[in-house]
Amino acid sequence: MTTELKTVIDVEPKHSVTLNNVHFAIYHAEPGQGVGKHEHLYAHATFCPSGKIKINKENLEVFMDKNSNPVMLSGETWHQIEAVEEGTVFVNVWAIGNPG
């Protein structure tokens, strides 16, 4: 069961790189920052190498840190990513040209 969805302050990726048609967006965020509620056509994986994030998506709330397996976020489904610790780093990875 999810709690009430909180507004997240959007941050831009600190680093962004594409290699062999795979895009990596690397975010640095403080508590309350991240990527607000949105959806898109493509799926992407998210992982958190530093700090802690909360992912909300339809009917699900997941907390992740450096020990968590990456989470696959489906295309065409809303989701939100929020930092919950200072100095959090999270990464979104997706294939360019592949809607998922």
Wavefront OBJ file of the C-alpha trace (Angstrom):
o trace
v 0.000 0.000 0.000
v 1.343 3.430 -0.881
v 1.242 6.564 1.189
v 0.034 9.922 -0.140
v 2.185 10.995 -3.085
v 4.408 13.928 -2.151
v 5.509 16.605 -4.636
v 9.160 16.105 -5.587
v 11.495 18.944 -6.602
v 12.803 17.971 -10.044
v 16.559 17.918 -10.593
v 18.425 17.597 -13.875
v 20.967 14.804 -14.335
v 24.417 15.750 -13.040
v 25.964 13.540 -15.735
v 24.465 12.074 -18.873
v 26.132 9.671 -21.292
v 25.103 7.420 -24.173
v 27.202 4.392 -25.075
v 26.228 1.832 -27.722
v 22.634 3.148 -27.734
v 22.278 2.798 -23.957
v 21.659 6.056 -22.093
v 22.731 6.672 -18.479
v 21.289 9.637 -16.569
v 23.092 10.125 -13.236
v 21.305 12.277 -10.665
v 22.657 13.889 -7.490
v 19.797 14.777 -5.148
v 19.025 15.898 -1.630
v 15.939 14.851 0.380
v 12.744 15.855 -1.413
v 14.499 16.169 -4.782
v 14.432 13.732 -7.672
v 12.177 13.133 -10.654
v 8.526 14.023 -10.079
v 5.512 11.980 -11.155
v 5.670 11.302 -14.892
v 5.382 8.596 -17.524
v 6.925 7.905 -20.914
v 6.798 5.259 -23.632
v 10.051 3.483 -22.777
v 11.013 1.288 -19.829
v 14.116 2.022 -17.768
v 16.099 0.516 -14.941
v 16.875 2.555 -11.824
v 19.558 1.905 -9.221
v 20.933 3.843 -6.261
v 24.712 3.548 -5.655
v 24.730 6.127 -2.834
v 22.178 7.335 -0.298
v 18.560 6.196 -0.447
v 15.614 6.740 -2.781
v 11.897 6.077 -2.702
v 10.212 5.013 -5.925
v 6.474 5.400 -6.174
v 4.594 3.869 -9.063
v 1.046 2.691 -9.541
v 0.115 0.791 -6.338
v 3.726 0.329 -5.202
v 6.306 2.088 -3.010
v 9.916 0.818 -2.993
v 12.937 2.068 -1.031
v 16.385 1.474 -2.550
v 19.997 1.929 -1.492
v 23.404 0.626 -2.612
v 22.472 -2.921 -1.578
v 19.264 -3.028 -3.630
v 18.868 -4.735 -6.971
v 17.964 -2.383 -9.833
v 14.241 -1.825 -10.348
v 12.693 -1.975 -13.817
v 10.113 0.746 -14.405
v 7.729 -0.111 -17.232
v 6.867 2.277 -20.015
v 3.445 3.936 -20.089
v 3.097 3.686 -16.292
v 3.494 6.702 -13.994
v 6.351 6.716 -11.517
v 8.274 9.101 -9.266
v 11.768 8.927 -7.762
v 12.598 10.838 -4.570
v 15.850 11.105 -2.604
v 15.320 10.463 1.105
v 18.931 10.896 2.339
v 21.496 13.649 1.903
v 24.030 13.090 -0.856
v 21.907 10.580 -2.755
v 22.978 9.425 -6.219
v 20.621 7.454 -8.447
v 20.899 6.324 -12.042
v 18.306 5.728 -14.761
v 19.348 3.527 -17.695
v 17.452 2.899 -20.938
v 17.970 1.805 -24.535
v 17.809 4.598 -27.117
v 15.276 3.892 -29.863
v 13.719 0.973 -27.997
v 10.403 1.921 -26.409
v 10.808 -0.875 -23.952
l 1 2 3 4 5 6 7 8 9 10 11 12 13 14 15 16 17 18 19 20 21 22 23 24 25 26 27 28 29 30 31 32 33 34 35 36 37 38 39 40 41 42 43 44 45 46 47 48 49 50 51 52 53 54 55 56 57 58 59 60 61 62 63 64 65 66 67 68 69 70 71 72 73 74 75 76 77 78 79 80 81 82 83 84 85 86 87 88 89 90 91 92 93 94 95 96 97 98 99 100
